[in-house]
Amino acid sequence: MLITRISQLDGQEYTMDLNITLAELARIRAGQLVQTVVPHLPREEREFLISGITPDAWEKTFGGVDTEPPAHQ
């Protein structure tokens, strides 16, 4: 499913094709934890759902493969 989000880094709109259902998206929008609803997604895609930050933007801003997105509750 194509998901469009506004990045918290630069305010730009980005779209990613994610393996997520409408029901899962509704649960996330209702406030359930992304990592609970879609644990099958890679962390970079879960971060995109949370903050709109794409994997490329994360790498450019924070660098390094050892750098992980912050844990969200």
Secondary structure, DSSP 8 states (H G I E B T S, - for coil): -EEEEE-TTT--EEEEE-S--HHHHHHHHTT--HHHH-TTS-HHHHHHHHH---HHHHHHHH-STT-------
